[in-house]
Amino acid sequence: MKACLINSLLTLCLSILFSYNSFAQKIYKVKYESQADIKVYIVDYESQADLKVYFVKYESQATKDGLWYAVDYESRTDYKVFFTEYESQADLKIYLVDYESQAGWRNKQKQHLLKFKSK
């Protein structure tokens, strides 16, 4: 019975660990609009944004919408992003925040454009 309990706890711990690390919102910046999954414009004020974004240092930190991890290779990305020069060209307006806890949606009607992916 003790071995069964230990195995159950071990399974639970591993499940939690792997599910935590299996989430990511990985983005790759493309050079051309035609290559992009989504076109993004960075606004000057939080009130103008659809999504508040914080760039994390490690992939494992990208655990919710708005926490972005920039990848170096297109093959590793969840979304290919093109940053537009003009707001009117963008599908999504983002504001870059200073703290991880500030990241998230301001305009929930745009969530369908960039839904958090689970691998």
C-alpha positions as CSV (number, residue, x, y, z in Angstrom):
1,M,0.0,0.0,0.0
2,K,2.9,2.4,0.8
3,A,4.5,1.7,-2.6
4,C,1.2,2.3,-4.3
5,L,0.8,5.7,-2.5
6,I,4.4,6.7,-3.4
7,N,3.8,5.7,-7.1
8,S,0.6,7.8,-7.1
9,L,2.4,10.8,-5.6
10,L,5.3,10.4,-8.0
11,T,2.9,10.2,-11.0
12,L,1.0,13.3,-9.8
13,C,4.2,15.3,-9.3
14,L,5.5,14.3,-12.8
15,S,2.2,15.2,-14.4
16,I,2.3,18.6,-12.8
17,L,5.9,19.2,-13.8
18,F,5.3,18.1,-17.4
19,S,2.1,20.1,-17.8
20,Y,3.8,23.2,-16.5
21,N,6.6,22.9,-18.9
22,S,4.4,22.0,-21.9
23,F,2.8,25.4,-22.1
24,A,4.3,28.1,-24.3
25,Q,3.5,31.2,-26.1
26,K,6.5,31.2,-28.4
27,I,6.8,33.9,-31.0
28,Y,9.1,34.4,-34.0
29,K,9.5,37.8,-35.7
30,V,9.2,37.5,-39.5
31,K,10.5,40.0,-42.0
32,Y,7.5,40.1,-44.3
33,E,3.8,40.5,-43.6
34,S,2.9,37.6,-45.9
35,Q,4.9,35.2,-43.7
36,A,3.0,36.2,-40.5
37,D,0.2,34.4,-38.6
38,I,-0.6,37.7,-37.0
39,K,0.2,41.4,-37.5
40,V,1.1,43.3,-34.4
41,Y,1.5,47.0,-33.6
42,I,3.2,48.2,-30.4
43,V,1.2,51.1,-28.9
44,D,2.5,53.9,-26.6
45,Y,-0.2,53.6,-24.0
46,E,-1.7,50.7,-22.1
47,S,-5.2,52.0,-22.7
48,Q,-4.7,51.6,-26.4
49,A,-3.7,47.9,-26.2
50,D,-5.6,44.7,-26.8
51,L,-2.9,42.7,-25.1
52,K,-0.3,43.6,-22.5
53,V,2.9,41.7,-23.3
54,Y,5.9,40.8,-21.2
55,F,8.9,39.1,-22.8
56,V,10.2,36.3,-20.6
57,K,13.8,35.1,-20.5
58,Y,13.0,31.4,-20.5
59,E,10.4,29.3,-22.4
60,S,9.2,27.7,-19.1
61,Q,8.1,31.2,-17.9
62,A,5.6,31.6,-20.7
63,T,2.7,30.2,-18.8
64,K,-0.2,32.4,-19.8
65,D,-1.5,34.8,-22.5
66,G,0.7,37.9,-22.7
67,L,3.9,36.1,-21.6
68,W,5.9,35.8,-24.8
69,Y,9.1,33.9,-25.4
70,A,11.0,34.9,-28.5
71,V,12.5,32.0,-30.4
72,D,15.4,32.1,-32.8
73,Y,14.1,29.6,-35.3
74,E,10.8,29.6,-37.1
75,S,10.4,25.9,-36.6
76,R,10.2,26.3,-32.8
77,T,7.4,28.9,-32.8
78,D,3.7,28.9,-32.0
79,Y,3.1,32.2,-33.8
80,K,4.9,34.0,-36.6
81,V,4.6,37.7,-35.8
82,F,5.0,40.7,-38.1
83,F,5.4,44.1,-36.4
84,T,3.6,46.8,-38.5
85,E,4.6,50.4,-38.9
86,Y,1.1,51.7,-38.6
87,E,-1.7,50.8,-36.1
88,S,-4.3,50.5,-38.9
89,Q,-2.3,47.6,-40.5
90,A,-2.3,45.5,-37.3
91,D,-4.6,42.6,-36.2
92,L,-3.5,43.1,-32.6
93,K,-2.3,46.1,-30.6
94,I,0.1,45.3,-27.8
95,Y,1.6,47.3,-25.0
96,L,4.9,46.2,-23.5
97,V,4.8,46.0,-19.7
98,D,7.6,46.1,-17.2
99,Y,6.4,43.2,-15.0
100,E,5.3,39.6,-15.7
101,S,2.2,40.1,-13.4
102,Q,0.9,42.9,-15.7
103,A,0.7,40.7,-18.8
104,G,-2.7,39.7,-20.1
105,W,-5.7,40.6,-22.2
106,R,-7.4,44.1,-22.1
107,N,-9.7,43.4,-25.1
108,K,-11.0,39.8,-24.7
109,Q,-12.7,40.0,-28.1
110,K,-9.3,39.6,-29.6
111,Q,-8.3,36.5,-27.7
112,H,-9.1,34.3,-30.7
113,L,-6.2,35.8,-32.6
114,L,-3.6,34.6,-30.2
115,K,-4.9,31.9,-28.0
116,F,-2.4,30.4,-25.6
117,K,-1.2,27.1,-26.9
118,S,-0.7,23.9,-25.0
119,K,1.6,21.3,-26.5
